[in-house]
Amino acid sequence: MKKKILKFSLGIDVSMDKLDCNLSYINELQEVKTKSGRTFNNTPAGIRNLIVWLKRQWKEDAPLVVVMEATGVYHENIAYILDNIQLNIAVVLPNKSKKYMESLGYKSKNDTIDARGLARMGAERSLPLWQRPSKSIYMLRSLCREHASLQDDMTEIRNQIHALNHAYMKDDRCYKRLEAKLKFIQKQEKINKKDIEEVIKKDKYLLAKVANIISIKGVGIISIATVIGETNGFAQVEKQGQLVSYAGYDVVEKQSGKRHGKTRISKKGNSHIRRVLHFPALNVVRYGVEPFVSFHQRLIDNGKLKMQAYTAVQKKLLVLMWTLWKKNEKFNPKHINPYFKKDIETQESQPSGGNTLKENSTSTEVNVLHKIDSSKPEPSFFENKVNELPIEVDEKEYIKEVHCDCESS
């Protein structure tokens, strides 16, 4: 008796030159069987041959999912082409697929085994499907990564100039070349920032979302653009735990019996997000933005180190940015989560210093919310620009238009 096939899974191990493919299926007895395997060139012609081979092998009336690892940019061509023919695609992180294959007891490792493991992973599990980014978000991600690279280059050259200035003998020729290189990179960095702003200005939907997030005092346009680009506009984020884990802010605990190890963040996530949220976390605390300043102070009072408290502020700031994006509203410091209410009341009841505001001549309490309102910055370009929009942007129509543009391109 022929066993009914429930699902097909195509595992693709992607490299720069070739695509190792394995087509497997799972039947009604939960048995995973390999139907066929083949290697193709990672070129447009090779991908066309892969599609022809897949249509010939996949004949049964059962759903198909294509599983591949995120390998820099090498997987993008095959992912976009297969998405154009409306196949279900799952792009998994390499560390997740590695742990899964270790659980299967695979001792050897090569491209064929990896493709078979990815196919089995897609057959057994319900993986989240990949969503292609819009053209604007894809450009933001590329430009923001270039901006980070330019900053690293400037830091490296400044360090070289510093070392040259403090050396026993200074070579003026090296110094002039380093100065010229630094000026050139600084010029490129300014052009890069203008390009990022230009991408946001041309996209009305993106402009409205950025205007909401930039209402947080102390958060700049580069930080916002980087978070949007790296998260694909929070496309697959359904709850804050997913976002926290994706950025590497999830807490890792090491405890067994009487042994209690150190608790730390995993850092197994997108390092670009953690990098750009460092200075915004410092800014929101310095500017007295609630609930961050009270949350930071509570952690300090509980014995946390200063940078540990700032890392926790980064996580809260990232969740807030996602919330403003999701709800399509600006930041309102008067709308405080009840979780932080006790922190703010404690902060307000403390004696005021020389920089605090007084409600009257006899009161010494700090009115934190009034302080924030009185020090509110002038509206930014993005806040002014979004007010000039003729109509409210429909998010569903925007996504539909973006999908059509991507397919036509």
C-alpha atoms as one frame of an Amber mdcrd trajectory, in Angstrom:
protein
   0.000   0.000   0.000   1.364   3.380  -1.001   1.889   5.718   1.924   0.463
   9.210   1.584   3.021  11.995   1.277   2.266  14.911   3.569   4.998  17.380
   2.646   7.972  17.893   0.345  11.109  19.723   1.435  13.955  20.920  -0.780
  17.194  21.526   1.124  19.749  23.751  -0.626  23.287  24.124   0.654  24.422
  27.417  -0.905  28.005  28.347  -1.717  29.516  30.925  -4.043  29.886  28.538
  -7.003  27.323  25.754  -6.574  23.991  24.699  -5.101  23.782  21.237  -3.501
  20.108  20.187  -3.511  18.238  17.387  -1.776  14.513  16.752  -2.254  12.924
  14.779   0.588   9.401  14.104   1.783   7.598  13.022   4.952   4.752  10.502
   4.807   1.770   9.763   7.041   3.922   7.506   9.240   6.267  10.463   9.930
   9.046   8.819   7.925  11.422  11.155   6.090  12.672   9.752   2.791  15.023
  11.223   0.193  13.584  11.259  -3.337  16.397  12.857  -5.321  19.549  14.940
  -5.042  21.609  16.968  -7.480  24.191  19.764  -7.724  23.738  22.926  -9.813
  25.868  25.965 -10.559  25.002  29.090  -8.588  24.375  31.058 -11.773  21.165
  32.204 -13.533  21.463  29.264 -15.933  22.077  26.827 -13.070  19.064  28.137
 -11.168  16.876  27.661 -14.277  18.054  24.053 -14.501  17.245  23.612 -10.805
  13.660  24.806 -11.373  13.181  22.444 -14.330  14.540  19.522 -12.268  12.299
  20.451  -9.316   9.129  20.544 -11.437   9.966  17.118 -12.827  10.532  15.595
  -9.371   7.726  17.346  -7.468   4.590  15.877  -9.026   2.495  14.730  -6.059
  -0.226  16.950  -4.671   1.646  17.896  -1.485   3.002  21.246  -0.254   6.663
  22.127  -0.803   9.029  24.225   1.303  12.537  25.273   0.250  15.068  25.488
   3.098  18.458  27.196   2.875  20.951  28.815   5.217  21.661  32.547   5.375
  25.101  32.668   3.752  25.945  36.346   3.428  24.699  37.415  -0.004  25.203
  34.128  -1.878  21.701  32.856  -1.068  19.904  35.987  -2.244  19.765  35.210
  -5.988  18.216  31.769  -5.523  15.864  33.066  -2.810  14.536  35.950  -4.916
  14.118  33.835  -8.058  12.243  31.062  -6.229  10.099  33.691  -4.493   9.168
  35.107  -7.921   7.605  31.748  -8.854   5.724  31.769  -5.518   7.487  28.952
  -3.689   7.551  28.812   0.104  11.073  29.640   1.289  12.592  29.324   4.762
  15.987  30.948   5.407  17.436  29.588   8.665  20.409  30.753  10.668  23.499
  28.537  10.326  23.798  27.988  14.081  20.237  26.629  14.256  20.743  24.197
  11.399  24.070  23.122  12.905  22.471  22.282  16.268  19.659  20.432  14.501
  22.075  18.274  12.511  24.083  17.534  15.640  20.875  16.255  17.244  20.511
  13.808  14.326  23.878  12.297  15.130  25.664  13.374  11.950  29.400  12.954
  12.535  30.664  13.940   9.084  30.091  17.259   7.398  30.023  18.070   3.692
  27.734  19.910   1.288  25.673  16.822   0.434  25.059  15.974   4.097  24.161
  19.603   4.847  21.598  19.665   2.029  20.057  16.421   3.296  19.909  17.790
   6.841  18.214  21.010   5.683  15.651  18.981   3.710  14.887  16.843   6.766
  14.615  19.968   8.920  12.029  21.464   6.559  10.052  18.210   6.380   9.859
  17.686  10.148   9.403  21.266  11.315   7.109  24.175  10.573   9.678  26.887
   9.839   8.829  30.596   9.547   8.718  31.612   5.902  11.112  34.167   4.477
   9.734  37.528   3.374  11.617  39.517   0.773  12.440  43.068   1.894  11.143
  46.067  -0.011  13.566  47.957  -2.219  13.784  50.865   0.256  14.520  48.629
   3.240  17.096  46.632   1.273  18.869  49.878   0.329  18.723  51.087   3.952
  20.422  47.924   5.156  23.224  48.255   2.606  23.784  51.960   3.292  23.741
  51.551   7.081  26.293  48.736   6.931  28.461  50.936   4.730  28.112  53.724
   7.313  29.310  51.398  10.078  32.272  50.343   7.933  33.210  53.989   7.283
  33.108  54.711  11.008  35.442  51.793  11.667  37.830  53.091   9.008  37.832
  56.582  10.546  38.521  55.163  13.995  41.425  53.102  12.665  43.012  56.106
  10.905  42.572  58.356  13.953  44.343  55.750  16.057  47.197  55.643  13.547
  47.485  59.436  13.594  47.459  59.416  17.395  50.256  56.822  17.469  52.248
  58.814  14.919  51.927  62.017  16.941  53.264  60.315  20.064  56.079  58.411
  18.356  59.744  59.259  18.973  60.254  60.209  15.331  57.353  61.536  13.246
  57.262  60.982   9.487  55.450  63.926   7.912  54.834  61.996   4.697  52.867
  59.289   6.510  51.029  61.946   8.487  49.902  63.802   5.359  48.685  60.642
   3.683  46.698  59.644   6.772  45.160  63.123   7.023  44.151  63.018   3.350
  42.664  59.542   3.780  40.709  60.668   6.858  39.251  63.699   5.059  38.207
  61.521   2.135  36.416  59.005   4.391  34.727  61.822   6.335  33.412  63.183
   3.050  32.133  59.738   2.083  30.439  59.388   5.461  28.503  62.638   4.931
  27.407  61.522   1.460  26.330  58.176   2.906  24.165  59.871   5.539  22.501
  62.034   2.877  21.762  58.914   0.838  20.099  57.287   3.863  17.912  60.339
   4.405  17.069  60.451   0.699  15.866  56.834   0.717  13.546  57.598   3.626
  12.236  60.831   2.075  11.201  59.068  -1.144   9.160  56.402   0.674   6.021
  57.908   2.241   5.214  54.841   4.305   8.767  54.605   5.632   8.849  58.360
   6.254   5.739  58.211   8.438   7.120  55.294  10.476  10.498  56.983  10.986
   8.792  60.209  12.087   7.066  58.267  14.879  10.257  56.648  16.178  12.431
  59.751  15.928  10.080  61.475  18.393  12.106  59.675  21.114  14.588  62.286
  22.289  18.158  61.033  21.869  17.502  58.562  19.035  19.029  59.521  15.680
  18.180  58.736  12.092  21.140  56.360  11.565  20.110  54.217  14.539  16.505
  54.048  13.344  17.462  53.252   9.759  19.816  50.486  10.887  17.192  48.817
  13.077  14.600  49.003  10.285  17.005  47.634   7.700  18.322  44.780   9.834
  14.841  43.651  10.949  13.247  44.013   7.485  10.828  46.533   8.919   9.921
  44.161  11.798   8.205  41.993   9.156   8.289  38.677  11.037   8.252  39.995
  14.606   5.063  38.903  16.351   6.137  39.353  19.966   8.942  41.185  21.717
  10.747  38.003  22.770  11.474  37.229  19.108  12.964  40.683  18.562  15.050
  40.562  21.746  16.456  37.162  20.781  17.142  38.249  17.188  19.222  41.180
  18.448  21.111  39.009  20.954  19.715  40.685  24.075  18.139  37.493  25.450
  19.461  36.494  28.860  21.482  33.277  29.175  21.489  31.552  32.567  23.990
  28.900  33.675  22.755  26.955  36.682  23.074  23.308  37.666  22.499  21.983
  41.180  24.378  24.199  43.619  26.387  25.863  40.905  25.178  29.280  39.814
  27.155  30.766  36.931  27.089  34.303  35.631  23.953  35.547  33.891  24.626
  37.465  30.698  23.094  38.320  27.342  23.646  35.740  24.623  25.019  38.115
  21.922  23.949  35.419  19.456  22.054  37.783  17.248  22.371  40.768  14.956
  25.410  42.723  16.147  24.550  45.719  13.929  21.483  46.428  16.089  23.397
  46.222  19.365  26.079  48.506  17.974  23.761  51.361  16.936  21.689  51.261
  20.152  24.693  51.941  22.417  24.698  55.745  22.179  20.890  56.151  22.033
  20.697  54.291  25.356  23.190  56.736  26.848  21.254  59.674  25.407  17.795
  58.767  26.715  19.197  58.425  30.231  21.212  61.648  29.982  18.208  63.611
  28.660  15.956  62.255  31.406  13.521  60.428  29.122  11.093  58.283  31.055
  10.750  55.414  31.685  14.381  54.768  30.790  16.030  57.014  33.378  14.036
  55.486  36.253  14.573  51.968  34.940  18.313  52.608  34.694  18.462  54.026
  38.220  16.563  51.068  39.667  19.060  48.637  38.162  21.957  50.669  39.574
  20.324  50.681  43.017  19.935  46.893  42.792  23.678  46.472  42.380  24.013
  46.206  38.609  27.054  47.673  36.910  26.552  50.844  34.922  27.064  49.201
  31.517  24.795  46.312  32.473  22.058  48.840  33.203  22.682  50.593  29.890
  22.447  47.259  28.062  19.034  46.687  29.641  18.030  50.177  28.479  19.094
  49.232  24.941  16.748  46.265  25.030  13.836  48.376  26.287  14.570  50.994
  23.646  14.501  48.385  20.873  11.149  47.048  22.093   9.766  50.601  22.223
  10.835  51.261  18.624   9.025  48.088  17.537   5.919  49.135  19.486   5.800
  52.578  17.854   6.265  50.964  14.437   3.537  48.412  15.064   0.982  50.822
  16.560   1.874  53.626  14.119   2.016  56.298  16.809   4.562  58.738  18.214
   6.329  58.370  21.536   4.320  59.777  24.439   6.402  60.063  27.636   3.212
  60.578  29.661   1.982  57.111  28.703   4.030  55.046  31.145   3.806  51.289
  31.481   2.515  50.359  34.987   5.650  48.239  35.382   7.731  51.431  35.520
   5.279  53.560  37.507   6.833  52.743  40.877  10.297  53.613  39.551   9.127
  57.042  38.393   7.312  57.773  41.655  10.478  56.874  43.586  12.548  59.096
  41.296  10.143  62.023  41.749  10.103  61.689  45.548  13.890  62.071  45.852
  15.322  65.493  46.816  16.008  67.671  43.792  19.447  68.925  42.761  20.557
  72.102  41.114  19.340  71.138  37.645  15.760  70.175  38.553  12.564  72.107
  37.825  10.227  73.249  40.633   6.495  73.532  40.352   6.486  76.326  42.939
   8.894  78.030  45.301   8.178  75.656  48.210   8.182  72.323  46.349  11.376
  70.289  46.015   9.952  67.362  44.047  11.118  66.661  40.524   8.386  66.694
  37.934   9.948  64.329  35.453   7.225  64.472  32.847   7.119  68.282  32.923
  10.888  68.315  32.546  10.630  66.180  29.440   7.896  68.363  27.935   9.802
  71.581  28.617  12.983  70.202  27.053  11.275  68.707  24.039  13.390  69.303
  20.921  12.141  71.179  17.900  10.328  69.070  15.296  12.759  67.284  13.008
  12.637  67.245   9.236  10.855  63.894   9.290   8.192  65.101  11.746   7.496
  68.155   9.571   7.548  66.113   6.383   5.077  63.519   7.579   2.589  66.268
   8.499   2.658  67.390   4.866   1.453  64.022   3.579  -1.835  64.546   1.711
  -3.532  61.376   2.931  -2.955  58.667   5.498  -0.777  55.890   4.133  -2.468
  52.498   3.929   0.003  49.868   5.156  -1.661  46.983   3.291  -1.699  48.873
  -0.004   1.937  49.830   0.500   3.005  46.229   1.031   1.021  45.202  -2.036
   2.712  47.903  -4.161   6.172  46.967  -2.896   5.594  43.297  -3.724   4.537
  44.215  -7.253   7.569  46.466  -7.714   9.913  43.704  -6.590   8.374  41.193
  -8.957   8.552  43.572 -11.914  12.183  44.358 -11.180
